[in-house]
Amino acid sequence: MPSGLISGWWFLTDRDKVKVFPEEIDELLANPDMGWQTFHRFADEDENLEGLPSTSAYFRFYWSEIEPVEGEIDFAKFDYLLARARKAGQKLAFRIMCAGTGSEYMYVPRWLKDKGCRGFEYRRRGGPKHWIPDMDDPIFQEAHFRLIEELGKRYDGHPDLGLVDIGSVGLWGEWHMSGTGLSLPSLETRLAIIDVYCEAFPNTPKVMNIDDEEGMRYAIRKGCGWRADCLGDLGGFSKSWNHMEHFYPQQVRKTGAEEAWKKAPVAFESCWDMRKWKQEGWDIHYIFEYALKYHVSYFNNKSAPIPEGTRHEIEYFLRRIGYRLVLRELEHDKAVLPGSPLLIHTVWENVGVAPPYRDYLIAFRLKNTESGEKFTLTSQASVKGWLPGKTEVTTWLKLPESLKPGLYELAVAIVDPATETPAIRLAIAGRAKDGWYPLSQIKVGENR
């Protein structure tokens, strides 16, 4: 049985079959729906990335920013950000907020209060006075639910929208009113807000902040993932309490979120940013391992500078965060006829910590080695839900009747089903400039 090594992959042949064993690589990969997030800026303008790949741009908006006039939602802002994200090789992630602690008196549109919506004043830890609407008031619900519904009608399933962070409730949309003396709205209202987001964005992955136990439990049952905004806190607020030891594990357990990562993303944001971690002497390797243990797909360091001496830990983290797909083995018929079925068996391994959450499809391409004519054969095999570990896939693909006899290069890719263009970089050698991975050759005979 002949064997050999060609351009980074091993192959074996016998009379009827060819088997290929691609070479795994360890380089950092820029893949959609996961990884290092930029914060209120884009990858091509964020100097603090220092060459790190980023395919997610995260933005937060106060309601007052996006609907200053009743019924006039600033869709132009979202359209611009989505287009700008595409230009930067990213997808947009966003959260809507109704309360803050800055210099403004209110963070919802003034017209909402003018309509007669009830509300509450608050101060946080001696800061300035603010006003927040009573979310149990029907005036708030009618207006805010309409906002979310209109955003969903326009943007759910948009190819450049990667993630919706279910906000609206609490300070900064974090589902708590810490330090204000105020309580959250009623449970009925909180669940209704989650329902509105889920119904408005059924085709977009969603996460919700971990703070509200009852709300998060409900969101998890609805198929949402979760988000935590203080990764890295090992004693920055108190010597006897911190988020990572005394809150996150307990909250995940109490809300039944242990298995949520199998269906929807987990996202972390740094507490302060990594510079604080280093300043305090906290173990950065331990912090990243902690996030990986929870099957993290997104990490947001607020686009802050990367502390000196931490690059190796960041790169280690980025090789494991989210999904990382390795094609271990490809086996196919050595020779076929036009119009006949082509049997291809593949063995994949996800060496990351979470699955892909979208329906990207396995595709193959035949390219005539003489004429250069190409034929794309997209299977119905989706990588969505591939958990860490190995997955075997057998596909039967009908060859075009118009296929001319000759020798063809066989390439593989994971493609966007809408465009049939490569969408995911594989952790194997041999990627061509067009995103395909030429791995083998196949002979097409002549029908008689």
Steps between C-alpha positions, in 0.01 A plus 500: 500500500681819385536787745670836521503861619380782275475866605435436867272194484547127497323277254446127450359336188375160404315379192171679580559754776723793593548591866650833610629603845535880512770663711374686808628855556515713817468852356236743629184492290246772431167316505146636523276498807778459756829634632646830616248786479578861429302755704338803332754483221593269214788264446661706223523808727573337836873537555474320833430173320867491404427252221260276693211374286155643580177418319254658747445871565296564817297819552261618773233766450275689735141514377525881493774472238304292251148640525523865609171570321210262555465258211819617328750223571851581380524211257772690314729451801449124495529482120831685518638283779401178323665614176804623689530168681494314168776725367711414806436126462274496806137459605313740724392412855285745695310571822223756570506673842251712698700607806850627568711689753666772295415870487158464333179522699331234286614245243163435341342748258355809668177451307436181701478697827303775326240240395430437867709189560555445869856485624744511789789723594823346628855577591778247494751527780465875542508580129267730307124452492351290217154395384402150387159401361271265687521203267173364636326806354307414179630824343858373532413153377312616193782731392797282591355175369427676171864612483632145539241362256592758234872427540425129463289550186784685335807316626422146617694261280708782351828349376702765682321467835678248720349529846223675694570567867162510677522821699229757581475409871718643776810720505671487159262218402673268748179382675582648841458834679801464728570796726180690415253367756257415219364157413463345157158514332254221572584147392209509257646804327854361495382179336293699251811698401692175441207372291505812284870458421460129425203558272662798325834323439419129453786448253773691681702355791414675826663532840376651827696630796532255786380725785123438509452142620133458404537684172810311397341165583213592269731627222701177512179298459419721199830400334713802588860499612645706783743781559705611800652847522772454762738224395827536686366635828693315769457758774473843342181593686549314828764290671235246600289484182561491127300423187698199383492302825188620678249593230545350153521129594203528734292698250569259214396210721187669639377605156555162336746651253767228519408355160383822330828527305404201290223703333594868540812709568671590825660846505731661755609862543806588703451655840672837454740367232807278486726779623324481838555123507873544456518794741334293773722200430207275414578177314407573138543139392255395772250768392505384139477134601199596712326646194589195290353274769169678441530442122542867413450615140552877537739709710488880519795691648335837423761564226747587775876463453644153548733494802864429430596136546149358453502436125587130535205444735264682265611294201459178700147614590411593141602156373235343726217753532182415308534239227813395311442245226764255381436270205673181610418273209339511156420191293345499153455298184811499287308518172142596410275560200306816409153497656593229749501530882828588670545347845717703738568400859656755736617493861505834680608608845394812684799577721338813643270515801165587336307414182422726205150639547410562134423276204825518306516210255770259383571555131732353240632647177625326189743692280610366163880496509522591130216742431462642851121454484350476850196322644385558859312219675343622825375230736223533755741404779511791746771562759244661733508333839827310450614461858867467596626164379476300178216493246481268200305608192418297189361692203360385166528774237363466148752613241385727216413326174703771325823399676762438231739205528836582651692548823346725763635663813275431801477781757297533819354800684243590763273744319226751568188331356372832363808569290676161475826679576748391769401634842713311753875460508608147585794418724676313219772590251441574134246783497491673162447874458133445416442317830476147359728214607622292201568156647485235234431406139227298338472353150180549302449239232291507185146362481449249226 
